[in-house]
Amino acid sequence: MSKMEDYDGPILEIDRLSISFFTRLREIPAVMDFSVRVMPGEAVGLVGESGCGKSTVALGVMQDLGKNGRIVGGSIKFKGRDLSEMSDDELRDVRGNEIAMIYQEPMASLNPAMKIGKQLMEVPMIHEGIGEKEAYSRALEVVTDVRLPDPERMLNSYPHQLSGGQQQRIVIAMALMSKPALLILDEPTTALDVTVEAAVVELVKDLGKKYGTSMLFISHNLGLVLETCDRLCVMYSGEAVERGSIEDVFDHMQHPYTQALFRSIPLPGADKNARPLVAIPGNFPLPHERPPGCNFGPRCDYFEKGRCDAQDIPMSAVAGFDRHTTRCVKFEEIDWDAPLELADQKEKGEIGKVVLKMDNLKKYYEVAANALFGGGEKKVVKANETLSFEARESETLAIVGESGCGKSTFAKVLMGLETATDGQILLDGSNIEQIPIENRSTQTVADVQMVFQNPFDTLNPSMSVGRQIMRALEIFGVGDSEAARRKRMLELLDLVKLPRAFADRMPRQLSGGQKQRVGIARAFAGDARIVVADEPVSALDVSVQAAVTDLLMEIQREHKTTLLFISHDLSIVRYLSDRVMVMYLGHVVELGTTDQVFSPPYHPYTEALLSAVPIADTSIEKQHIVLDGDIPSAMNPPPGCPFQTRCRWKSEVPGGLCEKEVPPVRVLDGDHQVKCHLADDILARMEPVIKIAAE
């Protein structure tokens, strides 16, 4: 089948699609009555939380549902042809040539034993039968298109020699090799750092224009969809609940679920005490336990018995808008502009005395230059370089930076999982930087606790939830009998808002958000005074994120906990923290109150980080800064300022100083510290990155 160049109908038309998975016991409907159209050159975002069926739709388009999945209703047409009616050969041709898919995990799409160039050249050689020479020059062109440095060296490398961001670009390049008409992107940036994510998103947009490719962009991040797509479809529990242009859905939403999603994400400038995030009550229904009528009914503020649960609800057109539809029987009666009933305003706990002080902390690792076989001279990895800061009672200090900046290393030293190379950590005035965890007193271990990024890895799968919390109580020496510990364990479940019946459940019976709550309950078992939260919500859905963040704030208010919040998500950081520390390649490059760090002057790296964060708000204007290149390796840091290889202000500093000397720490207004060579008058010229657009 040759490419139909002049086709001008919808590139992809999904009409009333239903997909089910069949187990021995039952049919499980994953997608019901789902319709969406993608026109030539258009980018459509598919948004929803995990389990809503968005990836199933993509696999349906690729006709790749495995042996248990089947399309049980409706159709998927590509350029007017029904995909389910094509022969295997035709399908193979369309899939390689005209529809390409980019997955979440780049390494899953690359062959580890084959050089990148060869993997790219395979695509047109197999699908279009072109020669090796032409395939090589096309591979070179595409790798240049995706802005990878030194394209020839890239083609000659193996996948493991590239960073995550570079691997993802290769996967995008591979998808573009045959200039497809439709590109499906399934959460393509989840595993990437925000500055790399910003560059990849920019790239996808530019390439879409250059090649005229239509896109189906699957994501749970509303901000990303706003920046990449023209139209949007919101999914909930297997159904589309709202469809329309970005502006219509963001500014004139017509479905209670869309509204609830927006209320659960922190927007810039929102104050955590005055405008707490509103989590969506209840839980996502399991596919075989969906309620009658509207799937969102049991969690909806506007639910009306006998009406919302009486029958299946069709999509209805919203009058006065272009192709804006919603699956709600009451959308014309709801006052969508009604002010949000504010959740109780919370009083911020008084910030108390200094509990933790770090002074010039360094952590170096020695690795053999040839790590695999030993031998060769030793290399030093400088994971943390002269870290100094203080954290006080009831304070939230956010530690922000991208992967490889040293934030998790510093957490390990604080926890006693590693010991410091130099400098000191004082907990209540006594030194703990050289005491490994096995030699720390029970009190110190109970005082400094950690909540990890991935709730799945931190629970013992063969021990009930209650048992795991009681074990922590035992280790911390809390309670003098089994009965006393059981009572305290049930109180801890109350604290993290889990039903007491969960004490007897096994971890596999819990959702991600519920597991994270068990992790928090365990961390607070010994009345922890300092809790290091390492990206505690990044693996969770937006609505669950709001509930977990709120929970952490509430416990902090009650227990006067010091929270060290490690994150790369600046919107949550702005919302949560009192002070922010920005790290880059082992250095603290900026430290100050949240307001100081989020308004100019910035360290040039902070400026780029702020510009990279996708914001789900159409009234925001952002300065557009895309960083070139990847974060250098801590094994081989650049000379001078660690950020100089990617800094757009470097030319403002005379005499190549940035390349020769590490900048001194300068104190600006108040206690605002910046590690930068820029002169005061240049810092003063910096503009705010995020502005609210004038009406």
N, C-alpha and C positions, 0 to 999 in steps of 0.2 A: 504494500500500500504506500503510495507516494504521499508526501506531506501535502495536505490541502491548504495551500498558501492563502487562497482567497476566501476561506470560510469566515463568514461574519456573524453567524448566530452565536449562542452561548458556547464557550469552549467546553464547559462542564455543566451539565444540567442533572441535578439529583432531584428526583420527583417522588415524594411520598415513600421514601425508602424505609424498609424495616429489615433489621438484621438480628438473627437470633443465634445463640450458641446452644448446642444440644449436649446435655450430659446424660448419664444413664437414667437419672431420676426425672429430669424435666427439661422443658425448653426454657432457656433464659433469654428474654428479649433484651438486647443491648441498645438497639436504636429503633425508634418507632416513628412512623409518619414524618420522616425528615426530608425537607426540601431545601435546596440552595442552588443558586445559579452563579457561575463565574463567566463574565463577558471577556472578550479579547482584551488583553492588556490590563485587566482589572485585578486588584489584590483584595481578596476577601478573607477576613479574620474569623476564625472559629474559636470561640472563647467558652471556657467552662472549667469546672473543677475536676479533679481526677475521678474517673469512674463515670463521667457523664456521657461517654460514648464518642468523644471527638476523634480519638485515634482509630476507633472501629470504623468510623466513616472513611477515614483515609485508607485503611486497609481494604475497605469495600471498593473504593475507587481503583486500588491496585489489584483487585480481585485476588487478595492474598489473605483469606480468612481462616486458613488452616483447615483441618479435616472436620472440626466441630462447628465451624461457623457457616451460616448459610444466609443468603438474601431471601427473605420470606415474603417480601412485598415491595412494590414500587420498582423504579428503574434508575440506572446510572448511565447517562449518555455522554459520550465524549465526541465533540464536534458532530452532534446529531446521530451518532451510532450507538446502539445499546451495547455496553461492554460485555454483558452476560451472553450475548448472542455471537460473540466472536470465537473463532477457533483458537486453539492453543498457539498456533504459529502467528496468527494475527495479533493476539494479545501480547506475545513476546515482542513483536515488532513495535507495537504501540508503547509498551512499557519502557523499552530501552530508548526509543527514538523520540517519543512525543510527550510522555508523562514521566517526570523524574521525581523521586522522593528523597528528602534529606531528613535523616533521623536525628534523634536527640543525642545519641552517644556516637561521636565520630569514629571511634576505634572499631565499633561493631561493623562499620561499612568498609573498613580497609583490611587488606590482607597483610598481616605483619611480616610475611616472608618475601614480600615482593616490593621492588622499588616503586616509588610514587609514579615516575614517568611511565613505567610499563603498565601500571594499573589504569592510568588515564588513557593511554593510547589504545588499550583494549576496547574501550567503548565504541569509538567510530569504526575501528577495524572490524569488529564483530557485526555491528548494526548497519554500517554503511558500506562495508567492504572496501574501505580506502587503504592505500599503501602505508607502509611504516613511516616513510619520510614525511608525508602529509600529516599523518597522525601526530608525529612528534612536533611539527610546527604548530599544529592546533593546540596541543597540550601546553606548549610554551606560551601561546597567546592567552589561553584561559588562566594559567597560573599567574601571568602578568596582570590579567583582568581582576583577579581576586586579591591583588595588591600584596603578593608575597615577595619578600626581599630575595634577590639573587635566584631568579627562577630556574636557571640551569642547575644550580646546586640542589635546589628543592627536588627537581625531577630525578636527581641521582641519589636521593636519600631514602631511607626506610622510614615507615610511619613512626617508629618509636623515637626517631631522632628529632621529631617536631613537637612543639608545645601543643596543648589542647586547642588553642585558638587557630594555630596553623593547620592542625589536622582538620578542623571543621571547615576551614577555607578550601582545603584540598577536596573534601567531600562535596562542597558547593561547586568547585571547579569540575568535578567528575559529573555532577548532575547537569552542568551546562555544556558538556562536551558535544552533545548532539543537538544543541539549541532547541530544547523541548518547548512545546506550546504551553504546557502546564507544569508548574513546579509546586509540589506539595511539601511544606516545611512543617515537621512535627516537633514543636518545642526546640528549634535548632540552637538556641543559645543558653539553655538552662545550665549547661555544665561550664559556661564561660564566665570570666570576670567582666565587670560592667564596662570597663573601657574597651575591652576586646569585643564585648557584645555590641557596643555602640558602633564600632567599626564594621562588624559583620552585618548589622542591620542596615547601615548606610550602603554597604556593598550590595546587599540583596536588592535594595531599592534602585540603585543605579543600574544594576545588571538587568533588572526587570524592564527598565526604560530602554536600555541599549538593545536588548534582544526581543523586546515586545512580549515578554513572557507573562502569561496569566499566573496568579499565585493563590494557593489556598494555604493560609498561614494559621497553624494550630498553636494556641498558647493559652496559659492561664493568666498571663500578665496583660492587664488592660492597657497599661501605658505603652507597651511594645506594639500592641495592635493599633493604638492611636497613631503611633509614629510610622507604621509600615503600610496600613491598609486603607482602602477607599470605603469598603463596606464591611459589615460585621454581622455575625450570627451568634447569638448567645444560646448555649445549650444547658439544659438541666435534666439530669436523670433520663438520658436517652432521647429527649425531645428538643427540638428548637423551640425556645420560648419567645425570642424576639429577634427580628431581622430589620436592617435598615442601613442608611449611610452612617458613617462615623458620627457626624454632627447630630443627626436625628437621635441616635441611640444614646449618645453621651449627654446631650443637652435636653432632650425631650423624651426621656425613657418612659416606656408604657407597660413595663412588666414589673411586678413586685420583686422578683428575684434579681433583676438587673439593678433595681434601686438598692436592694439589700447588699449586693456585691459592692457597690460604690460606697456604701456607708461603712463597710468593713475595711477599707484601705485608707491609710493615712495620706492626706493631701498636704502639700507644702504649707507651712505656716499654721497648721492646726495644733492647738495646744492640748497636750494629753490630759491635763486636769480639767480644762474647761470643755473640751469636746472629745470625750472618750470615744474610742471606736465602738461601733455597735456590732457585736457578733450576731450571726444568724442563729436563732435558737434551734435546738434539736439537731438531728443528724441526717445526713444524706440517706435516702431509702435504698435498701439492697434491691437489685434488679427483680428478684422474685417476690418482693414484699412491697411493691409500689402501692400507694393508696388509690382508692377509686377517684375518678374525676381528675382534678388537677394534681400533678405529682408534687408541686410545691406547697399544696394546700396546708398540710400539718405545720409548716414553718412560716406561714404567711400572715402578716399583720391584718390583711383585709379579708380573711377567710370567712365565708358565709355558709353555714351548714344547709344542706338541702339544695344548694345552688352550685357551689364550687365542686361538690363531690357527687353530683347527680349523674353526669355522663362524661365521656371523653370530650375534651375541649379542642375545637379546631383553631387554626391560625385565623385572625381577623385583620383586615386592613385598617390602618390608622388614617382617618380622613385628613386630607390636606398635606400629606407628605409623600415623597417619592418612594414607592415600594417599601413602606415601613409597615411591618406586621407584628402582631403580638398574640400569644396564646393565653388570653385572660378574659373571663366573661365580664369582669367589672371595670375594664380599663377606662371606659368613658365616664364612670362615676367617681373614680378616685381623684382627689385633689393632689396632683403630682407636685405642685409647688408648695404644698403645706410645709411650714418650717418643721424641722426634725424635732420630735419631742426629746429634749436633751436627757440623756442618762444622768443619774445623780452626779453633780459636780463633785470632784474629789479634792480634798485638801492635800497639798503636797507635804510629806513629812519634813520636818525641820532638818536641814543638813547639819550633821553633828561633827564630832572631832575626827581627826585623821586616824584611819584604822590601818591603812596599808600605805607604805612608802617605798618607792623604788629609787635607788640612787645609782646612776651610771651602770646599770645592769648590762653585762655582755654575755652572749652565749655563742661560742664558736664550736664547730664540729670539725674533727680531723677526718678526712677520708683519703683512702689511697687513690692516687691519680688514676690507676687502673683498678677500678672498684671490683671488677669481676674476678681478677686473678691475683689481687694484691700486687706488691712490687711497684716500682716507679716512686717518684718522690711524693710526699704527702701534700694534699691541698687542704686549705682551711676554708670552711664555709662559715661566713660571718652571718649567722641567722639573726642575731640581735646586736645592735651597735649602740652602746651608751643610752639605754632607756632610763629616763627619770620622770616620775610623776607621783602624785599623791591621790589617794581616794578616801573619801570621808563616809561616815555613817549615813545611811539613807540616800546616798548619791548614786546616780547611774552614770558611769563613765563608759562611753562607747569607744571601741577600738576599731578603726576602720582601715581597710586596706585590701589589696587584692591577693590572690594566692601567691605564696612565696614571699610575702612581705615580712614574715616573722611573727605574725600575731598568734598563731597556734603554738609556736615554740615558746613564746613568752608565757603562755598559759601553762605549758608543761612544766616550766621551771617554777612557776608560782605554786603549782599543785604538788611539786616534789617528785614528778615523774622524771625530771632531769635536774642536774645541779648546775648552778651558774658558773661561767668561766671567770667572771670578775664582777665587782660591784656588789650591792647588797639589796635584799628585800627585807623590810621590817614589818612584822605583823605586831601591832600594839607595842612597837618599840623594841621587839626582840628579833634577832636575825634568823631567817629560815632558808636563805638561798642555798646553803650547803647541806641542808638536812634532807636526805631522800625520804620518800613517803614512808618506807618501812620503819624508819627511825623517828618519825614525827610522833608527838604525843597524841593520844586519842582526841584531846581537846582541839589541837591544831588541825587534825584531819577533819573533825566535825565542823570546825570554823570555816574552812576553805573548801567549798564543794563546786562541782561542775555539772552543767547541763549540756549534753552534746548535741551535735547537729543532727545526727541520724538516730531517731528513737529506736529503730529496729536493731541496731548493733549493741545497744547498751543493756538490754534486758535478757535475763537467762530464759531461753524458750521453754525449759522443762520445769520451771518453778512458778507457782501461782503469784499473782500480783501482790497479794497480801503478804505472802511468805518473803518476797524480795524486799518489801519495805521493812518487815520485821527484822530481817537479817541486818539491814543497815542500822536499825535501832540497837540491835545487839552489839554490833561493832562499835557504835558510838557510846555504848554503855548507858543507854537510856532505858529506864524502867527496871524494876528489880524482879519482875516475874513475867512469865509468858503472858498471863492475863493482862498485866499492865501494858505490855508492849502491844498486845492486840488492840487494846482500847486506844492507845496513841496512834496506831496504824489507821484505825477507822477515822480518827480525827484528822489525820493527814489526807485521807481520801476526801473528807469534807472540804478541807482547805483548798484542794485542787479541783473541787467541784466535780468529783466522780461519784456515782452512786456507790453506797457501801457494799452492794452485792458484787461489785467488781473485785472484791478481795479474793474471791474464789475463782476468778477467771484466769485463763492462761493468756500470755501475751498475744498468741496468734488470733485470739478472739477480739482483739482491740483494733481500732483504726489508728492511723498515724498520729492524729491529734491526741487521742486517748493515751497512747503509749508515751507521748511526750509529757503528758500530765503526770504519769507514773514516775517518769524520770525526775520531774520537778519535786514530786512528793518525797522521793528518796533523797534528793539533794537537801531538802529542808528537814530531814528526819532528826538531825542533831542540832536543830536551830542554827543553821549555818549563818555566819555573819557576813561572809563574802561569797557571792556566787558568781562563778565565771560561766556566762552563757555563750557557748561557741556556736554562732549561727543557729539559735535554737528553733527558729521558725522557717528556715529557708526550705525545708523539705515538706512543708505543710501547705494546704490550700489556703487561699486568701481569707475565707470566712473563719477557718480554724485558727489562722495566724492571729486574727484580731482577738479571739477568745484567749489564746495562750499568752499573748503580749499583755492583755489586760490583767490576766491572772498574776503574771510576774509583778506587775505594778502594784496590784492589791496586796500581795504577800509582802512586798517591799515596804508598803505604807504601814502594815501591821507590825512587821518584825524589825523595822529600821535596817534592813539588809543593805549592804553595799553591793551594787550590781555592776559587774564588768561585762559589757555587752559587746561581743565580737561580731562584726557584721560587715557585709559589703553593700547592704541595702540602705542607701542614705535616706529614703523617705521614712523608714521605720526608725532610723537613728535620730532623725530630726524630731520625730514625734516623742521618742522615749527618753532621750538622754539629757543630762544636765551639762556634762562636759564631753568634748569629743577629742580623741587623739587620732591623728592620721598617720599611718605608717607606710613607708615605701622602702623596700629592700633592706629591712632591718633597722632603718632610721625612723625616729619620730620626726616628721617634717612639719607638723603643725599640731598645736595643742591649745585649747581655749574653751570658753563656754560655747554652748550650741549656737547661740546668736553670733558670737565672734567668728566661729568657723564657717557659718553659712552666709556671712555677708562679707563683701570685700573690705580690705585687701585679703587675698587668699595666697596660700602657697600655690605655685603654678600647677602642682599635681592635684591639690584639692579642687582647684578651678575646673580641671579636666574631669575629675570624678563627678562633680555636680552636674556638669553638662551631659555626662553619659547616662544619668539615671532617667529611665523612661517615666513620665508622669501622666497619670490618667486624668487629665484635666484640659479641656479645650481652651480654657482662658489663660493658659500659661504660655509665655514666650521664653524660649531658652536661647542663650548664646550657643553657637554651634562650634564645638571644639572636638575634633576627632584626633586621637593620639596615633602617631605612626609607630609601627614596630611593637614588639612584645616586651614584657618586663624582663630585664637582663637577669642572668642567673646569679645567685648569691655566691656561687663558687668562683665567678669571674666578673665581679662588679666593675662598672666603668670607673675610671679615675675621677677624682674631684667629686662634684655633687652627684649623688646616685641617680638623680632624675634627669641629668643634663642631656642624655641621648634622646629624650622624647620631649624636651621642654620648648614651648613656642616663644618663651621670653628670653631665651639664652642670648640672643643678639644684643639685648639691652645692657648686658654686662661687659664692660671693656676688658681688653687684655686677656681674653680666654680664661678668665679666673675660674669660671664654672668647671672647666675641664681639668684644672690643676688642684684646686683646694676644696675640701669638704666645707660647706658654708658654716659659719658660727650660728648658734641659736640666738635669735634676736627677740627681745620682748617688745611688743607693740603696746597699744592701750591696755591697761589693766594687766592681766596675767597672760595675754595672748602671745603665744610663742610661735615663731616661724623660723625654719632653718633654710635661709635663702640669701643669695648674694645681691638681690635686686635693691637698688637705692630707694630711700623713702619716697621720693617724688614719683618714682615709677609705680611703686606699690599703691600710692594714693590715686593713680589714674585708673586702677582696675574698676571695671563695671560689674554690677551684680549679674550672675549667670542666669538666675531664675527670676523672671518678672511676671507680674500678673498683667495681662494685656489690657489696655484701656478699652472701655466699652465703645 
